[in-house]
Amino acid sequence: MKTILPAIRLSVVLMLICGIVYPMVTTAAAQLLFPAEANGSLITQNGKVIGSSLLAQEVNSPAMFQPRASNASYDPTASAGSNRAVASAEYIGEMNDKIAQLRQENPTLQQIPADLVTGSGSGLDPDLSPEAAKAQIPRISQETGLREQQLVELVEAHVQGRQLGIFGEPRVNVTALNLALTLELN
């Protein structure tokens, strides 16, 4: 009994600290310092939540910028990569199919940026390279009637640089870009 009661008391104290106090303090700090990020970086339009800037969303319209392919079918609860070896016949066949479809949808496309045919590790990456976004401009111009130069300027206005100036690559958030495109069309 001499060792059991102190062990029970210590367990209760640690459960309170680790299970209640610490989560409350970190949640409060996150809400105070980074409220948008702590709440999921939600994107709203006309007062309605339409997505998150952290997650890719499926786009079915040829008049909009297409995000990276998703092995998770754009389901945030099923984040997943393909886990296929790049030298496997299945992967090579899948890439050839994606390239053929991309060329059919974008007949003027000469160089194919890799992120237009490959998925990200999570399957939910919301960003494309600026080159991948610009590669879609002729198709979108034809579908919407907007001038290609106008679309180039729209893409360039949405390019985000490297994080802290050194990490990652320049990128374009497809959801934000499509929202801006929708505003251009209206």
C-alpha positions in Angstrom: 0.0 0.0 0.0 3.0 2.3 0.7 4.0 2.2 -3.0 0.6 1.9 -4.6 -1.0 5.1 -3.2 1.9 7.4 -4.3 1.9 5.7 -7.7 -1.8 6.3 -8.1 -1.5 10.0 -7.0 1.4 10.5 -9.4 -0.5 8.9 -12.2 -3.5 11.2 -11.5 -1.3 14.3 -11.4 0.5 13.4 -14.6 -2.9 12.6 -16.4 -4.1 16.1 -15.4 -1.0 17.8 -16.5 -0.5 15.9 -19.7 -4.1 15.2 -20.6 -5.8 18.5 -19.6 -3.4 21.3 -18.7 -0.8 20.9 -21.5 -3.4 20.5 -24.3 -5.3 23.6 -23.0 -2.2 25.7 -22.9 -0.9 24.7 -26.3 -4.4 25.2 -27.8 -4.7 28.6 -26.2 -1.2 29.6 -27.4 -2.0 28.4 -31.0 -5.3 30.3 -31.0 -3.6 33.5 -29.7 -0.5 33.4 -32.0 -1.7 31.6 -35.1 -5.6 31.6 -35.1 -6.1 31.0 -38.9 -3.7 28.0 -38.9 -5.0 26.6 -35.6 -8.5 26.5 -37.1 -7.4 24.7 -40.3 -6.5 27.6 -42.6 -10.0 27.7 -43.9 -11.0 29.5 -47.1 -14.4 31.2 -47.1 -16.4 32.7 -49.9 -19.5 34.7 -49.3 -19.4 33.7 -45.6 -19.3 29.9 -46.5 -16.3 27.7 -45.9 -15.3 26.2 -49.2 -12.1 24.5 -48.3 -8.7 24.8 -46.7 -5.5 26.3 -48.2 -3.7 23.2 -46.8 -5.6 20.6 -48.8 -6.0 20.1 -52.5 -9.6 19.9 -53.8 -10.9 18.0 -56.8 -11.5 20.2 -59.8 -13.6 18.8 -62.6 -14.0 21.8 -64.9 -11.5 22.2 -67.8 -11.9 25.9 -67.3 -10.1 25.8 -64.0 -6.6 25.0 -62.9 -6.2 21.4 -62.1 -4.3 20.4 -58.9 -1.8 17.5 -58.5 -3.3 14.0 -58.9 -4.5 12.5 -55.6 -4.0 8.9 -54.6 -6.4 9.6 -51.8 -9.2 10.8 -54.1 -8.9 14.2 -52.4 -10.3 12.8 -49.2 -8.4 14.4 -46.2 -9.2 11.4 -44.0 -7.4 9.0 -46.4 -4.1 10.7 -47.0 -1.9 8.4 -48.9 0.8 8.2 -51.6 0.8 5.5 -54.2 3.7 3.5 -52.7 4.5 2.2 -56.2 8.1 1.8 -57.4 8.9 4.3 -60.2 10.5 1.5 -62.2 7.4 -0.8 -62.0 5.4 -1.6 -65.1 2.2 -0.5 -63.3 3.7 2.9 -62.4 5.1 3.5 -65.9 1.8 2.6 -67.5 0.0 4.9 -65.1 2.3 7.8 -66.0 2.0 7.1 -69.7 -1.8 7.2 -69.3 -1.7 10.5 -67.4 0.6 12.1 -69.9 -1.6 11.0 -72.8 -4.7 12.5 -71.0 -2.8 15.7 -70.2 -1.7 16.0 -73.9 -5.3 15.5 -75.0 -6.6 18.1 -72.6 -3.8 20.5 -73.4 -2.8 20.0 -77.1 -0.4 22.9 -77.2 1.6 21.6 -74.2 5.3 21.0 -75.1 7.1 20.4 -71.8 5.1 18.5 -69.1 6.0 19.6 -65.5 6.3 16.5 -63.3 3.8 17.7 -60.8 1.0 17.7 -63.4 1.2 13.9 -63.6 2.6 12.8 -60.3 0.9 12.8 -56.9 2.4 14.2 -53.7 3.4 12.0 -50.8 0.3 12.8 -48.9 -2.0 12.8 -51.9 -3.4 16.2 -50.8 -0.7 18.8 -51.7 -2.6 22.0 -52.6 0.3 23.5 -54.5 1.7 23.3 -58.0 4.9 24.7 -59.4 4.4 28.0 -61.3 5.4 26.1 -64.4 2.7 23.5 -63.9 0.1 26.3 -63.4 1.3 28.2 -66.5 1.2 25.0 -68.6 -2.6 24.9 -68.2 -3.1 28.5 -69.4 -3.8 27.8 -73.1 -6.6 25.3 -72.2 -8.1 27.7 -69.6 -7.9 30.6 -72.0 -9.7 28.7 -74.7 -12.4 27.5 -72.2 -13.0 30.9 -70.6 -12.2 33.4 -73.3 -9.7 35.2 -71.0 -6.5 36.3 -72.7 -3.4 34.2 -72.0 -1.5 37.2 -70.7 -4.3 38.0 -68.3 -4.0 34.4 -66.9 -0.2 34.6 -66.8 -0.5 37.7 -64.6 -3.1 35.9 -62.4 -0.7 33.0 -61.9 2.3 35.3 -61.2 0.3 37.2 -58.6 -0.3 33.9 -56.7 3.3 32.6 -56.7 4.5 32.1 -53.2 8.3 32.1 -52.7 10.5 29.8 -50.8 9.6 29.6 -47.1 12.0 31.8 -45.1 13.7 32.5 -48.5 15.5 29.1 -48.5 13.2 26.2 -47.9 11.1 24.5 -50.6 10.4 25.7 -54.1 8.2 28.6 -55.4 4.6 27.4 -55.5 1.0 28.3 -56.4 -1.9 27.4 -54.2 -4.4 26.0 -56.8 -7.5 26.6 -54.6 -6.6 30.3 -54.1 -5.8 30.6 -57.8 -9.1 29.1 -58.9 -10.9 31.5 -56.5 -9.2 34.4 -58.2 -10.0 33.0 -61.6 -13.6 32.7 -60.6 -13.6 36.4 -59.6 -12.0 37.3 -63.0 -14.8 35.5 -64.8 -17.5 37.3 -62.8 
